[in-house]
Amino acid sequence: MNLLSKTIECPFCGHAMHLSVEVTDDDQDYTEDCTNCCNPIHIRVHKDELHHSVQLFIDADDEQYY
């Protein structure tokens, strides 16, 4: 199991929060609530096999943040 740990900032309030994501071969798309302001944060995870990397996209209201 590949586990990615990353500290992100909430796109609503700027609060830093710890995020742990299990990296799979399939793309992931889910919502997680901010631990500070409780607003929903949209998270997308993409495993790039060609470049041997993982891309993490954080946004709110369909506006890309990272």
mmCIF file of the N, C-alpha and C atoms, coordinates in Angstrom:
data_MODEL
# 
_entry.id   MODEL 
# 
loop_
_atom_site.group_PDB 
_atom_site.id 
_atom_site.type_symbol 
_atom_site.label_atom_id 
_atom_site.label_alt_id 
_atom_site.label_comp_id 
_atom_site.label_asym_id 
_atom_site.label_entity_id 
_atom_site.label_seq_id 
_atom_site.pdbx_PDB_ins_code 
_atom_site.Cartn_x 
_atom_site.Cartn_y 
_atom_site.Cartn_z 
_atom_site.occupancy 
_atom_site.B_iso_or_equiv 
_atom_site.pdbx_formal_charge 
_atom_site.auth_seq_id 
_atom_site.auth_comp_id 
_atom_site.auth_asym_id 
_atom_site.auth_atom_id 
_atom_site.pdbx_PDB_model_num 
ATOM 1   N N  . MET A 1 1  ? 0.844   -1.184 0.000   1.00 0.00 ? 1  MET A N  1 
ATOM 2   C CA . MET A 1 1  ? 0.000   0.000  0.000   1.00 0.00 ? 1  MET A CA 1 
ATOM 3   C C  . MET A 1 1  ? 0.885   1.242  0.000   1.00 0.00 ? 1  MET A C  1 
ATOM 4   N N  . ASN A 1 2  ? 0.621   2.146  -0.930  1.00 0.00 ? 2  ASN A N  1 
ATOM 5   C CA . ASN A 1 2  ? 1.334   3.415  -0.998  1.00 0.00 ? 2  ASN A CA 1 
ATOM 6   C C  . ASN A 1 2  ? 0.488   4.475  -0.318  1.00 0.00 ? 2  ASN A C  1 
ATOM 7   N N  . LEU A 1 3  ? 1.072   5.144  0.656   1.00 0.00 ? 3  LEU A N  1 
ATOM 8   C CA . LEU A 1 3  ? 0.361   6.176  1.389   1.00 0.00 ? 3  LEU A CA 1 
ATOM 9   C C  . LEU A 1 3  ? 1.098   7.495  1.216   1.00 0.00 ? 3  LEU A C  1 
ATOM 10  N N  . LEU A 1 4  ? 0.400   8.504  0.734   1.00 0.00 ? 4  LEU A N  1 
ATOM 11  C CA . LEU A 1 4  ? 0.954   9.837  0.545   1.00 0.00 ? 4  LEU A CA 1 
ATOM 12  C C  . LEU A 1 4  ? 0.482   10.714 1.689   1.00 0.00 ? 4  LEU A C  1 
ATOM 13  N N  . SER A 1 5  ? 1.422   11.333 2.388   1.00 0.00 ? 5  SER A N  1 
ATOM 14  C CA . SER A 1 5  ? 1.090   12.267 3.462   1.00 0.00 ? 5  SER A CA 1 
ATOM 15  C C  . SER A 1 5  ? 1.494   13.657 3.013   1.00 0.00 ? 5  SER A C  1 
ATOM 16  N N  . LYS A 1 6  ? 0.566   14.580 3.131   1.00 0.00 ? 6  LYS A N  1 
ATOM 17  C CA . LYS A 1 6  ? 0.800   15.932 2.654   1.00 0.00 ? 6  LYS A CA 1 
ATOM 18  C C  . LYS A 1 6  ? 0.075   16.918 3.562   1.00 0.00 ? 6  LYS A C  1 
ATOM 19  N N  . THR A 1 7  ? 0.686   18.063 3.800   1.00 0.00 ? 7  THR A N  1 
ATOM 20  C CA . THR A 1 7  ? 0.020   19.143 4.516   1.00 0.00 ? 7  THR A CA 1 
ATOM 21  C C  . THR A 1 7  ? -0.509  20.108 3.466   1.00 0.00 ? 7  THR A C  1 
ATOM 22  N N  . ILE A 1 8  ? -1.809  20.367 3.522   1.00 0.00 ? 8  ILE A N  1 
ATOM 23  C CA . ILE A 1 8  ? -2.450  21.266 2.564   1.00 0.00 ? 8  ILE A CA 1 
ATOM 24  C C  . ILE A 1 8  ? -3.060  22.443 3.308   1.00 0.00 ? 8  ILE A C  1 
ATOM 25  N N  . GLU A 1 9  ? -3.399  23.486 2.572   1.00 0.00 ? 9  GLU A N  1 
ATOM 26  C CA . GLU A 1 9  ? -4.112  24.628 3.149   1.00 0.00 ? 9  GLU A CA 1 
ATOM 27  C C  . GLU A 1 9  ? -5.534  24.625 2.628   1.00 0.00 ? 9  GLU A C  1 
ATOM 28  N N  . CYS A 1 10 ? -6.468  24.864 3.507   1.00 0.00 ? 10 CYS A N  1 
ATOM 29  C CA . CYS A 1 10 ? -7.868  24.946 3.124   1.00 0.00 ? 10 CYS A CA 1 
ATOM 30  C C  . CYS A 1 10 ? -8.052  26.124 2.173   1.00 0.00 ? 10 CYS A C  1 
ATOM 31  N N  . PRO A 1 11 ? -8.693  25.907 1.018   1.00 0.00 ? 11 PRO A N  1 
ATOM 32  C CA . PRO A 1 11 ? -8.909  27.016 0.087   1.00 0.00 ? 11 PRO A CA 1 
ATOM 33  C C  . PRO A 1 11 ? -9.918  28.047 0.591   1.00 0.00 ? 11 PRO A C  1 
ATOM 34  N N  . PHE A 1 12 ? -10.621 27.725 1.665   1.00 0.00 ? 12 PHE A N  1 
ATOM 35  C CA . PHE A 1 12 ? -11.603 28.662 2.236   1.00 0.00 ? 12 PHE A CA 1 
ATOM 36  C C  . PHE A 1 12 ? -10.991 29.535 3.325   1.00 0.00 ? 12 PHE A C  1 
ATOM 37  N N  . CYS A 1 13 ? -10.341 28.897 4.310   1.00 0.00 ? 13 CYS A N  1 
ATOM 38  C CA . CYS A 1 13 ? -9.868  29.652 5.479   1.00 0.00 ? 13 CYS A CA 1 
ATOM 39  C C  . CYS A 1 13 ? -8.340  29.689 5.612   1.00 0.00 ? 13 CYS A C  1 
ATOM 40  N N  . GLY A 1 14 ? -7.621  28.914 4.799   1.00 0.00 ? 14 GLY A N  1 
ATOM 41  C CA . GLY A 1 14 ? -6.163  28.918 4.850   1.00 0.00 ? 14 GLY A CA 1 
ATOM 42  C C  . GLY A 1 14 ? -5.570  28.060 5.947   1.00 0.00 ? 14 GLY A C  1 
ATOM 43  N N  . HIS A 1 15 ? -6.405  27.369 6.703   1.00 0.00 ? 15 HIS A N  1 
ATOM 44  C CA . HIS A 1 15 ? -5.934  26.514 7.789   1.00 0.00 ? 15 HIS A CA 1 
ATOM 45  C C  . HIS A 1 15 ? -5.128  25.341 7.227   1.00 0.00 ? 15 HIS A C  1 
ATOM 46  N N  . ALA A 1 16 ? -3.967  25.088 7.813   1.00 0.00 ? 16 ALA A N  1 
ATOM 47  C CA . ALA A 1 16 ? -3.145  23.949 7.398   1.00 0.00 ? 16 ALA A CA 1 
ATOM 48  C C  . ALA A 1 16 ? -3.717  22.678 8.006   1.00 0.00 ? 16 ALA A C  1 
ATOM 49  N N  . MET A 1 17 ? -3.862  21.644 7.176   1.00 0.00 ? 17 MET A N  1 
ATOM 50  C CA . MET A 1 17 ? -4.365  20.377 7.693   1.00 0.00 ? 17 MET A CA 1 
ATOM 51  C C  . MET A 1 17 ? -3.598  19.227 7.062   1.00 0.00 ? 17 MET A C  1 
ATOM 52  N N  . HIS A 1 18 ? -3.449  18.156 7.814   1.00 0.00 ? 18 HIS A N  1 
ATOM 53  C CA . HIS A 1 18 ? -2.728  16.977 7.368   1.00 0.00 ? 18 HIS A CA 1 
ATOM 54  C C  . HIS A 1 18 ? -3.665  16.081 6.571   1.00 0.00 ? 18 HIS A C  1 
ATOM 55  N N  . LEU A 1 19 ? -3.185  15.618 5.427   1.00 0.00 ? 19 LEU A N  1 
ATOM 56  C CA . LEU A 1 19 ? -3.976  14.768 4.555   1.00 0.00 ? 19 LEU A CA 1 
ATOM 57  C C  . LEU A 1 19 ? -3.178  13.503 4.258   1.00 0.00 ? 19 LEU A C  1 
ATOM 58  N N  . SER A 1 20 ? -3.788  12.352 4.459   1.00 0.00 ? 20 SER A N  1 
ATOM 59  C CA . SER A 1 20 ? -3.179  11.068 4.109   1.00 0.00 ? 20 SER A CA 1 
ATOM 60  C C  . SER A 1 20 ? -4.040  10.430 3.032   1.00 0.00 ? 20 SER A C  1 
ATOM 61  N N  . VAL A 1 21 ? -3.416  10.106 1.895   1.00 0.00 ? 21 VAL A N  1 
ATOM 62  C CA . VAL A 1 21 ? -4.131  9.567  0.757   1.00 0.00 ? 21 VAL A CA 1 
ATOM 63  C C  . VAL A 1 21 ? -3.498  8.235  0.362   1.00 0.00 ? 21 VAL A C  1 
ATOM 64  N N  . GLU A 1 22 ? -4.323  7.204  0.236   1.00 0.00 ? 22 GLU A N  1 
ATOM 65  C CA . GLU A 1 22 ? -3.843  5.932  -0.268  1.00 0.00 ? 22 GLU A CA 1 
ATOM 66  C C  . GLU A 1 22 ? -3.784  6.035  -1.790  1.00 0.00 ? 22 GLU A C  1 
ATOM 67  N N  . VAL A 1 23 ? -2.588  5.876  -2.340  1.00 0.00 ? 23 VAL A N  1 
ATOM 68  C CA . VAL A 1 23 ? -2.384  6.009  -3.782  1.00 0.00 ? 23 VAL A CA 1 
ATOM 69  C C  . VAL A 1 23 ? -2.662  4.666  -4.446  1.00 0.00 ? 23 VAL A C  1 
ATOM 70  N N  . THR A 1 24 ? -3.609  4.673  -5.371  1.00 0.00 ? 24 THR A N  1 
ATOM 71  C CA . THR A 1 24 ? -3.966  3.471  -6.122  1.00 0.00 ? 24 THR A CA 1 
ATOM 72  C C  . THR A 1 24 ? -3.692  3.714  -7.597  1.00 0.00 ? 24 THR A C  1 
ATOM 73  N N  . ASP A 1 25 ? -3.880  2.703  -8.412  1.00 0.00 ? 25 ASP A N  1 
ATOM 74  C CA . ASP A 1 25 ? -3.691  2.859  -9.850  1.00 0.00 ? 25 ASP A CA 1 
ATOM 75  C C  . ASP A 1 25 ? -4.805  3.680  -10.480 1.00 0.00 ? 25 ASP A C  1 
ATOM 76  N N  . ASP A 1 26 ? -5.955  3.719  -9.839  1.00 0.00 ? 26 ASP A N  1 
ATOM 77  C CA . ASP A 1 26 ? -7.089  4.490  -10.345 1.00 0.00 ? 26 ASP A CA 1 
ATOM 78  C C  . ASP A 1 26 ? -7.063  5.909  -9.791  1.00 0.00 ? 26 ASP A C  1 
ATOM 79  N N  . ASP A 1 27 ? -7.524  6.858  -10.599 1.00 0.00 ? 27 ASP A N  1 
ATOM 80  C CA . ASP A 1 27 ? -7.658  8.234  -10.117 1.00 0.00 ? 27 ASP A CA 1 
ATOM 81  C C  . ASP A 1 27 ? -8.720  8.276  -9.025  1.00 0.00 ? 27 ASP A C  1 
ATOM 82  N N  . GLN A 1 28 ? -8.543  9.195  -8.091  1.00 0.00 ? 28 GLN A N  1 
ATOM 83  C CA . GLN A 1 28 ? -9.501  9.351  -7.003  1.00 0.00 ? 28 GLN A CA 1 
ATOM 84  C C  . GLN A 1 28 ? -10.058 10.775 -7.053  1.00 0.00 ? 28 GLN A C  1 
ATOM 85  N N  . ASP A 1 29 ? -11.305 10.894 -6.692  1.00 0.00 ? 29 ASP A N  1 
ATOM 86  C CA . ASP A 1 29 ? -11.991 12.177 -6.688  1.00 0.00 ? 29 ASP A CA 1 
ATOM 87  C C  . ASP A 1 29 ? -12.963 12.150 -5.515  1.00 0.00 ? 29 ASP A C  1 
ATOM 88  N N  . TYR A 1 30 ? -12.700 12.960 -4.488  1.00 0.00 ? 30 TYR A N  1 
ATOM 89  C CA . TYR A 1 30 ? -13.567 12.933 -3.317  1.00 0.00 ? 30 TYR A CA 1 
ATOM 90  C C  . TYR A 1 30 ? -13.555 14.278 -2.596  1.00 0.00 ? 30 TYR A C  1 
ATOM 91  N N  . THR A 1 31 ? -14.403 14.402 -1.610  1.00 0.00 ? 31 THR A N  1 
ATOM 92  C CA . THR A 1 31 ? -14.522 15.617 -0.818  1.00 0.00 ? 31 THR A CA 1 
ATOM 93  C C  . THR A 1 31 ? -14.216 15.308 0.635   1.00 0.00 ? 31 THR A C  1 
ATOM 94  N N  . GLU A 1 32 ? -13.462 16.200 1.255   1.00 0.00 ? 32 GLU A N  1 
ATOM 95  C CA . GLU A 1 32 ? -13.150 16.066 2.676   1.00 0.00 ? 32 GLU A CA 1 
ATOM 96  C C  . GLU A 1 32 ? -13.374 17.424 3.334   1.00 0.00 ? 32 GLU A C  1 
ATOM 97  N N  . ASP A 1 33 ? -13.989 17.426 4.501   1.00 0.00 ? 33 ASP A N  1 
ATOM 98  C CA . ASP A 1 33 ? -14.280 18.686 5.188   1.00 0.00 ? 33 ASP A CA 1 
ATOM 99  C C  . ASP A 1 33 ? -13.035 19.229 5.884   1.00 0.00 ? 33 ASP A C  1 
ATOM 100 N N  . CYS A 1 34 ? -12.887 20.549 5.845   1.00 0.00 ? 34 CYS A N  1 
ATOM 101 C CA . CYS A 1 34 ? -11.799 21.216 6.556   1.00 0.00 ? 34 CYS A CA 1 
ATOM 102 C C  . CYS A 1 34 ? -11.985 20.986 8.057   1.00 0.00 ? 34 CYS A C  1 
ATOM 103 N N  . THR A 1 35 ? -10.894 20.705 8.750   1.00 0.00 ? 35 THR A N  1 
ATOM 104 C CA . THR A 1 35 ? -10.968 20.462 10.197  1.00 0.00 ? 35 THR A CA 1 
ATOM 105 C C  . THR A 1 35 ? -11.184 21.746 10.982  1.00 0.00 ? 35 THR A C  1 
ATOM 106 N N  . ASN A 1 36 ? -11.009 22.904 10.334  1.00 0.00 ? 36 ASN A N  1 
ATOM 107 C CA . ASN A 1 36 ? -11.171 24.174 11.024  1.00 0.00 ? 36 ASN A CA 1 
ATOM 108 C C  . ASN A 1 36 ? -12.529 24.829 10.720  1.00 0.00 ? 36 ASN A C  1 
ATOM 109 N N  . CYS A 1 37 ? -12.838 25.038 9.430   1.00 0.00 ? 37 CYS A N  1 
ATOM 110 C CA . CYS A 1 37 ? -14.062 25.772 9.068   1.00 0.00 ? 37 CYS A CA 1 
ATOM 111 C C  . CYS A 1 37 ? -15.195 24.855 8.584   1.00 0.00 ? 37 CYS A C  1 
ATOM 112 N N  . CYS A 1 38 ? -14.911 23.564 8.433   1.00 0.00 ? 38 CYS A N  1 
ATOM 113 C CA . CYS A 1 38 ? -15.897 22.545 8.038   1.00 0.00 ? 38 CYS A CA 1 
ATOM 114 C C  . CYS A 1 38 ? -16.417 22.688 6.604   1.00 0.00 ? 38 CYS A C  1 
ATOM 115 N N  . ASN A 1 39 ? -15.831 23.559 5.787   1.00 0.00 ? 39 ASN A N  1 
ATOM 116 C CA . ASN A 1 39 ? -16.224 23.668 4.388   1.00 0.00 ? 39 ASN A CA 1 
ATOM 117 C C  . ASN A 1 39 ? -15.691 22.468 3.604   1.00 0.00 ? 39 ASN A C  1 
ATOM 118 N N  . PRO A 1 40 ? -16.403 22.042 2.570   1.00 0.00 ? 40 PRO A N  1 
ATOM 119 C CA . PRO A 1 40 ? -15.966 20.881 1.794   1.00 0.00 ? 40 PRO A CA 1 
ATOM 120 C C  . PRO A 1 40 ? -14.817 21.224 0.838   1.00 0.00 ? 40 PRO A C  1 
ATOM 121 N N  . ILE A 1 41 ? -13.750 20.437 0.909   1.00 0.00 ? 41 ILE A N  1 
ATOM 122 C CA . ILE A 1 41 ? -12.585 20.610 0.049   1.00 0.00 ? 41 ILE A CA 1 
ATOM 123 C C  . ILE A 1 41 ? -12.601 19.491 -0.990  1.00 0.00 ? 41 ILE A C  1 
ATOM 124 N N  . HIS A 1 42 ? -12.556 19.868 -2.262  1.00 0.00 ? 42 HIS A N  1 
ATOM 125 C CA . HIS A 1 42 ? -12.546 18.896 -3.356  1.00 0.00 ? 42 HIS A CA 1 
ATOM 126 C C  . HIS A 1 42 ? -11.100 18.438 -3.584  1.00 0.00 ? 42 HIS A C  1 
ATOM 127 N N  . ILE A 1 43 ? -10.877 17.124 -3.542  1.00 0.00 ? 43 ILE A N  1 
ATOM 128 C CA . ILE A 1 43 ? -9.540  16.551 -3.674  1.00 0.00 ? 43 ILE A CA 1 
ATOM 129 C C  . ILE A 1 43 ? -9.535  15.565 -4.833  1.00 0.00 ? 43 ILE A C  1 
ATOM 130 N N  . ARG A 1 44 ? -8.552  15.732 -5.724  1.00 0.00 ? 44 ARG A N  1 
ATOM 131 C CA . ARG A 1 44 ? -8.351  14.777 -6.819  1.00 0.00 ? 44 ARG A CA 1 
ATOM 132 C C  . ARG A 1 44 ? -6.924  14.270 -6.758  1.00 0.00 ? 44 ARG A C  1 
ATOM 133 N N  . VAL A 1 45 ? -6.761  12.952 -6.933  1.00 0.00 ? 45 VAL A N  1 
ATOM 134 C CA . VAL A 1 45 ? -5.453  12.321 -6.894  1.00 0.00 ? 45 VAL A CA 1 
ATOM 135 C C  . VAL A 1 45 ? -5.240  11.581 -8.211  1.00 0.00 ? 45 VAL A C  1 
ATOM 136 N N  . HIS A 1 46 ? -4.096  11.838 -8.841  1.00 0.00 ? 46 HIS A N  1 
ATOM 137 C CA . HIS A 1 46 ? -3.773  11.181 -10.112 1.00 0.00 ? 46 HIS A CA 1 
ATOM 138 C C  . HIS A 1 46 ? -2.370  10.586 -10.009 1.00 0.00 ? 46 HIS A C  1 
ATOM 139 N N  . LYS A 1 47 ? -2.263  9.292  -10.279 1.00 0.00 ? 47 LYS A N  1 
ATOM 140 C CA . LYS A 1 47 ? -0.962  8.621  -10.288 1.00 0.00 ? 47 LYS A CA 1 
ATOM 141 C C  . LYS A 1 47 ? -0.440  8.656  -11.714 1.00 0.00 ? 47 LYS A C  1 
ATOM 142 N N  . ASP A 1 48 ? 0.690   9.332  -11.914 1.00 0.00 ? 48 ASP A N  1 
ATOM 143 C CA . ASP A 1 48 ? 1.307   9.465  -13.231 1.00 0.00 ? 48 ASP A CA 1 
ATOM 144 C C  . ASP A 1 48 ? 2.386   8.394  -13.378 1.00 0.00 ? 48 ASP A C  1 
ATOM 145 N N  . GLU A 1 49 ? 2.028   7.287  -14.008 1.00 0.00 ? 49 GLU A N  1 
ATOM 146 C CA . GLU A 1 49 ? 2.951   6.162  -14.173 1.00 0.00 ? 49 GLU A CA 1 
ATOM 147 C C  . GLU A 1 49 ? 4.161   6.545  -15.018 1.00 0.00 ? 49 GLU A C  1 
ATOM 148 N N  . LEU A 1 50 ? 3.946   7.349  -16.058 1.00 0.00 ? 50 LEU A N  1 
ATOM 149 C CA . LEU A 1 50 ? 5.016   7.729  -16.976 1.00 0.00 ? 50 LEU A CA 1 
ATOM 150 C C  . LEU A 1 50 ? 6.139   8.485  -16.259 1.00 0.00 ? 50 LEU A C  1 
ATOM 151 N N  . HIS A 1 51 ? 5.759   9.409  -15.384 1.00 0.00 ? 51 HIS A N  1 
ATOM 152 C CA . HIS A 1 51 ? 6.743   10.237 -14.679 1.00 0.00 ? 51 HIS A CA 1 
ATOM 153 C C  . HIS A 1 51 ? 7.005   9.762  -13.249 1.00 0.00 ? 51 HIS A C  1 
ATOM 154 N N  . HIS A 1 52 ? 6.406   8.644  -12.873 1.00 0.00 ? 52 HIS A N  1 
ATOM 155 C CA . HIS A 1 52 ? 6.582   8.069  -11.533 1.00 0.00 ? 52 HIS A CA 1 
ATOM 156 C C  . HIS A 1 52 ? 6.298   9.112  -10.442 1.00 0.00 ? 52 HIS A C  1 
ATOM 157 N N  . SER A 1 53 ? 5.151   9.763  -10.577 1.00 0.00 ? 53 SER A N  1 
ATOM 158 C CA . SER A 1 53 ? 4.787   10.784 -9.601  1.00 0.00 ? 53 SER A CA 1 
ATOM 159 C C  . SER A 1 53 ? 3.300   10.713 -9.292  1.00 0.00 ? 53 SER A C  1 
ATOM 160 N N  . VAL A 1 54 ? 2.917   11.432 -8.260  1.00 0.00 ? 54 VAL A N  1 
ATOM 161 C CA . VAL A 1 54 ? 1.515   11.527 -7.868  1.00 0.00 ? 54 VAL A CA 1 
ATOM 162 C C  . VAL A 1 54 ? 1.136   12.998 -7.899  1.00 0.00 ? 54 VAL A C  1 
ATOM 163 N N  . GLN A 1 55 ? 0.036   13.311 -8.560  1.00 0.00 ? 55 GLN A N  1 
ATOM 164 C CA . GLN A 1 55 ? -0.446  14.682 -8.633  1.00 0.00 ? 55 GLN A CA 1 
ATOM 165 C C  . GLN A 1 55 ? -1.648  14.824 -7.711  1.00 0.00 ? 55 GLN A C  1 
ATOM 166 N N  . LEU A 1 56 ? -1.614  15.859 -6.893  1.00 0.00 ? 56 LEU A N  1 
ATOM 167 C CA . LEU A 1 56 ? -2.680  16.132 -5.944  1.00 0.00 ? 56 LEU A CA 1 
ATOM 168 C C  . LEU A 1 56 ? -3.273  17.493 -6.288  1.00 0.00 ? 56 LEU A C  1 
ATOM 169 N N  . PHE A 1 57 ? -4.577  17.522 -6.531  1.00 0.00 ? 57 PHE A N  1 
ATOM 170 C CA . PHE A 1 57 ? -5.276  18.759 -6.877  1.00 0.00 ? 57 PHE A CA 1 
ATOM 171 C C  . PHE A 1 57 ? -6.280  19.081 -5.770  1.00 0.00 ? 57 PHE A C  1 
ATOM 172 N N  . ILE A 1 58 ? -6.200  20.290 -5.256  1.00 0.00 ? 58 ILE A N  1 
ATOM 173 C CA . ILE A 1 58 ? -7.080  20.755 -4.189  1.00 0.00 ? 58 ILE A CA 1 
ATOM 174 C C  . ILE A 1 58 ? -7.845  21.960 -4.718  1.00 0.00 ? 58 ILE A C  1 
ATOM 175 N N  . ASP A 1 59 ? -9.171  21.942 -4.597  1.00 0.00 ? 59 ASP A N  1 
ATOM 176 C CA . ASP A 1 59 ? -9.927  23.110 -5.032  1.00 0.00 ? 59 ASP A CA 1 
ATOM 177 C C  . ASP A 1 59 ? -11.238 23.237 -4.267  1.00 0.00 ? 59 ASP A C  1 
ATOM 178 N N  . ALA A 1 60 ? -11.867 24.385 -4.493  1.00 0.00 ? 60 ALA A N  1 
ATOM 179 C CA . ALA A 1 60 ? -13.152 24.674 -3.868  1.00 0.00 ? 60 ALA A CA 1 
ATOM 180 C C  . ALA A 1 60 ? -14.050 25.314 -4.911  1.00 0.00 ? 60 ALA A C  1 
ATOM 181 N N  . ASP A 1 61 ? -15.292 24.885 -4.973  1.00 0.00 ? 61 ASP A N  1 
ATOM 182 C CA . ASP A 1 61 ? -16.252 25.460 -5.916  1.00 0.00 ? 61 ASP A CA 1 
ATOM 183 C C  . ASP A 1 61 ? -15.759 25.412 -7.362  1.00 0.00 ? 61 ASP A C  1 
ATOM 184 N N  . ASP A 1 62 ? -15.137 24.303 -7.739  1.00 0.00 ? 62 ASP A N  1 
ATOM 185 C CA . ASP A 1 62 ? -14.630 24.085 -9.084  1.00 0.00 ? 62 ASP A CA 1 
ATOM 186 C C  . ASP A 1 62 ? -13.576 25.093 -9.524  1.00 0.00 ? 62 ASP A C  1 
ATOM 187 N N  . GLU A 1 63 ? -12.953 25.766 -8.586  1.00 0.00 ? 63 GLU A N  1 
ATOM 188 C CA . GLU A 1 63 ? -11.872 26.677 -8.895  1.00 0.00 ? 63 GLU A CA 1 
ATOM 189 C C  . GLU A 1 63 ? -10.585 26.061 -8.399  1.00 0.00 ? 63 GLU A C  1 
ATOM 190 N N  . GLN A 1 64 ? -9.656  25.729 -9.293  1.00 0.00 ? 64 GLN A N  1 
ATOM 191 C CA . GLN A 1 64 ? -8.451  25.012 -8.891  1.00 0.00 ? 64 GLN A CA 1 
ATOM 192 C C  . GLN A 1 64 ? -7.572  25.884 -8.014  1.00 0.00 ? 64 GLN A C  1 
ATOM 193 N N  . TYR A 1 65 ? -7.073  25.282 -6.940  1.00 0.00 ? 65 TYR A N  1 
ATOM 194 C CA . TYR A 1 65 ? -6.275  25.990 -5.958  1.00 0.00 ? 65 TYR A CA 1 
ATOM 195 C C  . TYR A 1 65 ? -4.794  25.673 -6.109  1.00 0.00 ? 65 TYR A C  1 
ATOM 196 N N  . TYR A 1 66 ? -4.448  24.380 -6.238  1.00 0.00 ? 66 TYR A N  1 
ATOM 197 C CA . TYR A 1 66 ? -3.051  23.965 -6.444  1.00 0.00 ? 66 TYR A CA 1 
ATOM 198 C C  . TYR A 1 66 ? -2.857  23.610 -7.884  1.00 0.00 ? 66 TYR A C  1 
# 
